[in-house]
């Protein structure tokens, strides 16, 4: 396992497997919110440095008995993903998007898509909401992905204030 750490914050590359070769396919699951921006910057930098392709995932929330995904939500997500792909492509990165939906949890859908797409690295953002949140709501999507992904996962903490500099440890 390799760990990528930052001054004043920690970013971890967590892997159930070792990197067998060059990074060719990198995935960035996004909530389409500002809390994903830091992870997107990392995904773009790593994709450029690796001359890889970037696949951007967005998962529609699973339907519940009280709420099902409305067609306008899907349309809004498709539009937002299209704009995001255009912005990423403008940086010189080869990117495409995939909108995921289903009854499984968001984390399970990301893990399944990463496996089906033969992803070499997942770059995911997280927002630590503290112990109380996890006690009542459960673990985060990022924790679920780290626990079940068959490829390395780079977790980028949400931090809107601090600027961080990477230092690679192996």
N, C-alpha and C positions, 0 to 999 in steps of 0.2 A: 504494500500500500504506500502511495506517495502522499505527502501532505504539503499543501501550498498554504503558507501562512502570511499574514499581513500585519504590519505594525498596528497595535491597538485593537485589532480584530483578527479573527481566525477564519480562514477559508480552507476547507478540507476537500481534497480529492480522495474520495472513498471508493474503493474498488473491491468487488468480490472476485475479480479476475485481474490478471496483469495485462498491461498493454502488449499485444502480440506484434504490433507493427505500427506503421504511421497512422495518424488520425485522418480518415478520409470522409467520415460522415459524423457530423456533430449535430446534436439536437438541443434546442432551447425551448422547453415548455414555458408558456407565458400565461399569466392571468389577464393580460392586456391592461394592466394597471401600472402606475408609476413605480410601485415597489419592485417591478421586474426590470427596471432600466439598468441597474448596476450589473445584473447577470447578463443582460443583452450586450452590454459593452464588453464584458469578458468573452462572451461567445463570439462576438465579431473579431476581437483581437486574436483569439486562439484559432478561429477558422482561417483568418488571413495568414497567420504564421504557419499554419499547417497546409495551406492551399487545399483546404477541405471544402465540402459542401455543407451548408447549414439548413437544417430542417426545423421550422418553427411550428410547435404544437400549441393548440389551444383546445381545452376540453370544456365542452358545455356541461353544466352541472347535471348530475344524474336526476331523472325525474323522481319526485316523491308523490305520495298519495295526495298531498295538498297542492303540489305545484308541478307542472310539467313545462318543459322548455317551449316557449312560444316561438312561432315562426319569425317574429321581429327580432328576438334575441339572436337567433341563428344568423339572420341577415346582418345585424349590427356586428356580430363577431366576424363574419366573412369580410365585411367592409374594412374593419379594423385590421384584420390579418393582411388583407391586400395592401393597405397603406404601409403597414410595418414591413412587409416584404419589399415593397418599392424603396423604402428608406434604407433598408439593409443592402439591397442590390446597388443602390447609389454609392455605397462605401466601397464597392468593388468585390463584395462577397457574393458568391452564388447561393441564393437562398430560395426556398419554396416553403409553402405553408400547408398545414394539414389541420382541419377542424375535426376534432374527435367528439363522439357522443355515444351514450349508451347507459346501461343501468349499473355498471361497475363504478367503483370509486374513481375519483380523478387520478389518484396515484396508480391504481391498477391499469387504467387506460394508458397512462404515460409509459409505464413499464412494458405493456404489451406492444404499443406502437414502436418503442425503441427496439424491441426484439424483432418485430416484423420488418422494420426498416434497416436492420443490421447496423445500428448506431454504435460508433466507437467511443463516444463520450457524450454524456448528458451534462448540460450546464443549467442549473436551476437556482432561482433566487428563493429566499425564505425571509420570513418576517417573524422573529421570535416574539411570541405573545406572552411568554412566561408560564410558570408552573400551574397557576390557577386555570388559565385557558386550556392547557393540555389535560388537566384533571377532568374538566367538565366536557370539553369538546373532543379531545383526543389528540393524537399526534398530527403534525403538519403533513401536507402533501410531500414536501421534501424529505421528511423522515421516512415516509412510506416508500418513496422512490429509492432512497438509499438502501433500505432494508431488502428490497426485492429486485432491483435492477441487476441484469447480468453483464452490464458494462460499467466502467468507471463513472462516477457522478461527482461533478464539481459543484459544491454548494456555496453560493454567494450570499452572505447576510445582507439584509436591507439596512442601509445606513445612509440617510439622505444628507447628513451633515459632513462627515469626515471624508477626506480624500485619502485613499490607501495606496500603498506601493507594494507590489507583489515580491515575495522572496520564495524561491522554489526549494523545497527540501525533499529528499528522496531516501 
